[in-house]
Amino acid sequence: MTKLDPIALDEQARAILRANDRGGYTVPTAGLYPYQWNWDSAFAAWGFATFDVTRAWDEVETLFSGQWPNGMVPHILFHRPDPGYFPGPDVWGAEDVGPVPSSGISQPAVAATFIRAIWEKDRAAGAAHLKTLFPKIKAWHRWFMEWREQDGMIFVSHPWEAGRDNCADWDSAMARLDPVGVGEYTRRDTSHVNPAMRPTKADYDRYIWLVQRGRRMGWDEAQMAVDRPFRVADPTLSFILLRANRDLAVMADALGEDRREIDEWTARLEAGAARLKNPETGIFDAIDLGDGRHTGHVTSASFLCWYAGVEDAKTLAALEKCFETTRYGVPSLSVQSPEFDGMRYWRGPTWAIINTLIGLGLADMGHHGHAERVRQMTRALIADHGFAEYFHPQTGDPAGGGTFTWTAAVWLAWASPSQGEN
């Protein structure tokens, strides 16, 4: 690791959050992502809470200002027009569904966990905010359980919904899609970032085809659920919602709210977690619900089990193998996989946010040595290579967008030496 100047890095991280602040919400990074993204925003709030709790509350309240009547919180809120982004609100066609022009899908439900963390910094000051947000969070979790749950697992209806856009877990289900009629379009992401770091055109055709299908159906969940062409049970969504339900139950107790429905959700997801474990490998992975088969890929999402409160010795051994084969944390796809690509988005790179969730879960489950190993690797990664969107897990080469909000946020809230030890 190069010379570490934590004070300078802390200030740099705070400067990134301020620079990406658009007044009540934070963009992930200028140019590449010019709107408010759902789980990015929750991480941003957690980062802001280290130096400006009021601004942290503004972030999550702005996020929930876009909640749909059915409880869904969209993955993108288009607060201001930006013709440089594709696909924008004109492509999604959901301008009149919710109170803010938005996309038609959601993202991993990390918000409850970080809202709890912000509230616990000053429960008295956060009480009014929590009281307002609690029913909105609960309605969002209920939407997941009504429209994205099968056999205790949360499934993905579009690769963007999991936040792991081009992950190998989707390959079999994506291969069955025929994006006929998708038409011509111009991507904007590859004008900001090297195309070798982004999803392929074959992937993107299918992403847009699924968006067009949702638009034709008016984003009506009941209609879209009929013969759904893409449906993959996902450890990311499942483990994150399981953890979020536990945190929501704690907040329910503090507010004197009935938690029975939340506890029922938790019990269903706990049972579903066991189904996500591949009987052949012993590792948690995705299940293509189109054919019922496990995908067989070891990804960084496999190691979110502890974040969800699920213990597993075989997975811990697999994590130790990751430590041996990478320098900078947990790759989004095992380096042993023939599909591994250390610079292409979710097909190999390390993401500081996922390292963070894995580290938090390990610490919560008593694996303090492993948790500290993940944190030290992430600390070195950012100190050596900056606040990029994602990184090569072996060389640390930065990839994707730069001056990235959620990387700065997890530095401030977790990776920085100023946060002490696990």
TAUR-V895205 format. One record per residue. PHI is phi in whole degrees, 0 to 359 (* if undefined). Layout:
phi:PHI
phi:PHI
This chain:
phi:*
phi:289
phi:303
phi:261
phi:243
phi:299
phi:296
phi:294
phi:291
phi:301
phi:293
phi:298
phi:296
phi:298
phi:296
phi:295
phi:299
phi:295
phi:293
phi:270
phi:286
phi:247
phi:89
phi:93
phi:213
phi:240
phi:278
phi:299
phi:195
phi:295
phi:86
phi:294
phi:229
phi:270
phi:237
phi:266
phi:262
phi:301
phi:283
phi:304
phi:293
phi:294
phi:297
phi:301
phi:299
phi:299
phi:293
phi:302
phi:297
phi:285
phi:217
phi:204
phi:295
phi:300
phi:293
phi:297
phi:296
phi:303
phi:299
phi:287
phi:291
phi:294
phi:302
phi:283
phi:293
phi:263
phi:298
phi:282
phi:302
phi:277
phi:103
phi:294
phi:254
phi:297
phi:280
phi:226
phi:248
phi:268
phi:292
phi:227
phi:298
phi:211
phi:294
phi:279
phi:250
phi:225
phi:272
phi:270
phi:300
phi:292
phi:279
phi:290
phi:65
phi:246
phi:301
phi:257
phi:278
phi:245
phi:287
phi:230
phi:308
phi:205
phi:284
phi:249
phi:230
phi:250
phi:209
phi:308
phi:274
phi:285
phi:303
phi:300
phi:295
phi:282
phi:296
phi:299
phi:297
phi:294
phi:298
phi:288
phi:292
phi:200
phi:298
phi:294
phi:291
phi:268
phi:300
phi:294
phi:298
phi:296
phi:299
phi:288
phi:280
phi:307
phi:296
phi:288
phi:298
phi:298
phi:296
phi:293
phi:299
phi:297
phi:301
phi:302
phi:290
phi:278
phi:242
phi:228
phi:248
phi:216
phi:54
phi:78
phi:242
phi:266
phi:254
phi:265
phi:258
phi:204
phi:307
phi:292
phi:292
phi:277
phi:79
phi:248
phi:312
phi:252
phi:301
phi:298
phi:300
phi:266
phi:303
phi:294
phi:290
phi:294
phi:296
phi:280
phi:278
phi:247
phi:282
phi:295
phi:80
phi:294
phi:80
phi:272
phi:205
phi:243
phi:288
phi:255
phi:298
phi:283
phi:275
phi:261
phi:226
phi:308
phi:305
phi:293
phi:262
phi:241
phi:301
phi:285
phi:295
phi:301
phi:297
phi:295
phi:304
phi:287
phi:302
phi:290
phi:301
phi:293
phi:298
phi:296
phi:297
phi:299
phi:297
phi:302
phi:267
phi:65
phi:57
phi:275
phi:299
phi:296
phi:290
phi:293
phi:287
phi:280
phi:52
phi:298
phi:281
phi:228
phi:206
phi:229
phi:294
phi:239
phi:296
phi:299
phi:296
phi:294
phi:292
phi:291
phi:291
phi:300
phi:297
phi:298
phi:295
phi:298
phi:291
phi:296
phi:295
phi:298
phi:291
phi:299
phi:300
phi:295
phi:270
phi:74
phi:268
phi:290
phi:254
phi:298
phi:296
phi:298
phi:295
phi:295
phi:300
phi:300
phi:297
phi:295
phi:288
phi:298
phi:294
phi:293
phi:302
phi:296
phi:290
phi:286
phi:279
phi:291
phi:294
phi:275
phi:260
phi:77
phi:246
phi:289
phi:212
phi:278
phi:235
phi:287
phi:287
phi:289
phi:234
phi:78
phi:263
phi:294
phi:284
phi:81
phi:266
phi:270
phi:237
phi:298
phi:295
phi:301
phi:264
phi:274
phi:301
phi:292
phi:302
phi:272
phi:83
phi:250
phi:274
phi:197
phi:290
phi:297
phi:292
phi:297
phi:295
phi:294
phi:295
phi:299
phi:295
phi:299
phi:299
phi:285
phi:253
phi:227
phi:265
phi:236
phi:102
phi:257
phi:290
phi:288
phi:213
phi:309
phi:295
phi:281
phi:288
phi:295
phi:269
phi:300
phi:218
phi:295
phi:240
phi:258
phi:51
phi:258
phi:251
phi:158
phi:302
phi:271
phi:244
phi:300
phi:294
phi:289
phi:306
phi:297
phi:298
phi:297
phi:297
phi:299
phi:295
phi:301
phi:296
phi:298
phi:267
phi:89
phi:269
phi:292
phi:295
phi:294
phi:299
phi:291
phi:298
phi:296
phi:291
phi:296
phi:295
phi:291
phi:300
phi:295
phi:302
phi:289
phi:298
phi:276
phi:231
phi:91
phi:256
phi:283
phi:293
phi:203
phi:213
phi:292
phi:289
phi:256
phi:263
phi:80
phi:305
phi:288
phi:215
phi:73
phi:287
phi:258
phi:38
phi:269
phi:303
phi:286
phi:291
phi:296
phi:295
phi:287
phi:299
phi:295
phi:270
phi:214
phi:279
phi:297
phi:302
phi:294
phi:271
phi:75
phi:250
phi:294
